[in-house]
Amino acid sequence: MIKIGEQAPEFKLKGYFGGKFKEYALKDYKNKWLVIFFYPLDFTFVCPTEIKEFSAKYSQFKKLNTEVVGVSVDSEHSHKAWVEGPLGKINFPLLSDFHKRMTEDYDILLEDEGVALRGTFIVDPYGKLKYMVVSDNDVGRSVDETLRVVAALQTGKLCPVEWKPGDKTLN
């Protein structure tokens, strides 16, 4: 089972971004923070709301030296059709975990359905897992909360409940 403080599971997946197919790996994000968010499937109802919100707030992640990738079990070709169709242009890659290896490595595969749960993982610049939250697929996650947690982790200090950037830490 994946654990906080341990090295994040490696991945090497094909993805689609900016009109191109490319291979993406965890090592590509060395020296940066990385938000990996898993979603069940392309062409669904809740997933595009999350992806569009991550895209709309991408510049805020960039200010925090943080990259974002979305991952589902769809093929990179499905991602292309979705981005070039109803989803529209986004500011980060969508990766294809078609063989479900990464979804299994991150322990969020719903085997009966063959899709991922809604999982959000934050990896530090050294490749260590610092945060994870996994939820039922019926409820979308909060991108603002993900931004808040990245900022809090980057302080290296104790951050109390409802802490926001600029607030006092506990040490």
N, C-alpha and C positions, 0 to 999 in steps of 0.2 A: 504494500500500500504506500502511496506517495505521502511524504511527511514534510511539514514546514521545517525549514533549516537545512534540508538535504538538497543535493544537486537536483535540479529539475530534470525530468526525463528528456533525453535527447530526441530530436525529431529531424527528419529530412523529408519534406513533402513538396509536391508540386502545388503551385498556387497561381492565381490570376490577379494582376494589378496593372493599372495604367495601359491597358490594351495588350499586355504581354503575358505569356506563360513563363514561369521561372521556378527554380527549385529553391526552397527556403529551408534553413536549418537553424537550430538554437544557437550554434556558434556564430552565425551572422550577426547576432545581437550582443556579442561580448562588449563590455564597457557601456552598455545602455540598460536602462530598465525596460522590461517587456511585459505588456499585458497580453495574455492569451485568453481569448474568450471563445468557448465552444457553444455552438447553437445546434439545434436538431437538424434542420433541413432548409435548403433554398426554397423559394416559392411558397412560403408559409405565411402565417398571419402576424405573429409576435416578432419573429426574427428580423424582418426588415425594419421594424421600429427601433430595435436595439442597434442594428448596424448603421442606420442613418444617424442615430444619436452619437455613436462612437465617432463617426465620420465628421459630424458637425463640431465636435469638441476635440478633434484630433490636434489642432494647433495648441490647445492647452496641455495635451500630453507631451507634445514636442518641447514646450517650454520647460517641462520637467525631465528632459532627456529620456523620454519614454516612447517606445514604439508600440504599436498595436497590431495584432493579427487576429483575424476571425478564422475559426476552424469548424468544418462540418464534414460529414461522411459523404457529401456529394462530390462528384468529379470536378476537376478544374474546368471542364467544358460546361458543366452546369453553372458554375460560378460565372463564367464568361457570359453565358446566355442571360443570366439574371442581372448582372451589372450592366450589360449593354441593352437590356430590356427594361422591365418594370422597376428594378431597384435603382438604377442610375449610378452615375459615377460616385466612387467613394475614395477616401484618402489613405487607405491601407490595403494590404493584400488579404484575400480570402484563400485559405489553404484547404487542400483536399486530403482528407484522411479516409480515402476510399476503402482502404484495406483495414481500417479501424485499429491500427496499431497504436497510434498516439492516444486515441480515445481510451483504449485499454490501459496504456501506460499511465495515463492520468486518472484512471479508475472511475470513469464516468459513463461507460458504455451501458446503455439499456439493451441487453442482449436480445430480449424478446422482440423489441422493436427495431433493433439494428441502428439506433441513433444515439447521439450523445445527450446527456442531461445538459442543462444550462450551467456551465462551469466557468468561473473567472479565476485566473491564476496570475499572480504578479511575481516576476522573476527579477532578482537584482542583477547588477552589472557583472557579478561573478558567477552567475548561473544558478544561484541558490533560490529555492522557492521560499517566498516571504509571506504569501497570502493566498488563500483559496476559499472560495465560497461556491457551493453547488446547490442548485435548487430545482424544483419541479419545472417542467417545461411549459406549464400554463402561465407562469408569471415572469414578465420581463425584469431584467436587472436594472439597477440605477447606475448610469454612467457617471453622474456627479459623485456618487459614493466611491466608485472606483478611482476617480481623480483625487478625492479626499484621502483615500488610503495610500495611494502612491506618494502624495505630498507628505503624509504623516510618516511613512516608512523612511522617506528620505531625510527626515530630521535626525534620525538616529536616537531620538529621545522618547520618553514616555508621553503619549498623547492621550488626554482624558476623553471621556465620552463627548460626542458632538464637536470635537476639536476641528478647527478649520485653519487653513494657512493664515499666519499672522497672529493666531491665538498663542497664549503662553503654554509651554510644555510643563511637565511636572519635575523636570530635572535640568 
